[in-house]
């Protein structure tokens, strides 16, 4: 018994080489092969390419909500009260995920953050990789 494709069964007089709209053809790909590394190279060597990528880090000092009237009234010297207390740890986040906590410090008249607690490496990698 001769096997026929779906196209041949649906359109018996049609030329096999003629393409029609909606025709599905199967494709075969060659199998993927593991990356070959030189003898002295570590298998994590490809990770080194990512180490120079810059990632924005956000240090959250606190939050508040204000009505539009108060926001429009802000001027130089205005004070905005935050929901956190002075001396309270600040959150250090990447893409919305907390990776560490720290405290605000002043270094040569510039603000900085001293890391006081850091998430374990596995949690940091998981949180940075998620969107």
N, C-alpha and C positions, 0 to 999 in steps of 0.2 A: 504494500500500500504506500502511495506517495504522500509525504507530509507536505502540507501547504501552510504558508504563513497566514496571519490574520488578513493582511492586505490582499493576498491572492484569493482568499475565500470570499472577501467582501466585494472585490472587483475582478471577476474572472477574466475579462478581456484586456486587462491593463498590462502594459509592458513592465517587466521587472525592474528596469533601470530608471523608469520614470518616477520622479518623486512627487508625492501628493502632500497636500496640507494635512498636518496632524499625524504623519507617519512616525512611528517610534522605531528607532533602530538600536539594537544592542551594541555596546562598545566594550571592548576588552582592554584593560590596562595591564601593563607589566607589573609584577609584584614590587613592593617597596623594599629596598635593601637598607640595612643599618649603615650609619655613617662610619666610615673607616677613619681611625685616628692614628697618628704616628705613635711610635712606641713610648716616647717620653711624655706624651700629652695626656692630661687628665681627661676623663670622660665629661667633667663639668666645664671643660674649656670654653664651650659655647656660651656659658653664663657670663664670662668676662666681657662679652660684647655689650651686655646690658648694664654694666656697672657705671658707665659714664652718662646714662640717660638722666636728664633732670626731671624731677617730679615735684610738683608744688606741694608744700607742706603748710598746713593751717594751724596756728596756735590760737585756741579759743580762750579768751580771757573771761568772757561772760556774755550774757544776752539780756535784752530787755525789749519790751513792746511800748511803743509811744503812739499817741494819736497824731494825725497829720498836722494839726494846729501847732503842737509842740515841736515837731520836726522842722516846720517852716520857720519857727521862731528861733532856731539854733543860730548862734553867732560865735565868733572866736571868743574863747574863755568860758563857753557854756559847759556845764557838767552834766554828763549822762550817768544815771545810776544803773549799775549792772546787778544781775541776780547772784553774783558771787561775792564772797567776802575778801577783804584784803588779806594776803598771805595764803589764800586757798590755792591748791594745785591747779594748773592750767592743763587743758587737754591738748595733745598734739595729734593731729589727724592727717591722714592721706586719703583722698577721695572719700571723705566722710567716715572713715574707719579709724578708731582710736588706736594708735600704735605706742603711745607713751604718755606720761604725765611729767610735769616739771613745775618749776617756780620761776617767776619773773625776776630777773636781775638787771642791774644797770652796769654797763661796761663802757668806760670812756664816754659818758653821756649818751650812750645808745642802749636801748632795751634789748635784752636777750632772754633766753630761757635755759635754765639749768635742768637737765634731765634728772629726775628723782626716781622714776619707776618706768620700766620699759616692758612691753608685752613680750612673751617668749617668742623665739624666732618662727616657730610653726604658725602661731596665731597671727603674727605680723604678715607673713607671706600669704596666708589664706585671706586676710582682710584686704590686703593691697590688690590681690588678684581678682577680687569680686567687684562687680559694678553696682 
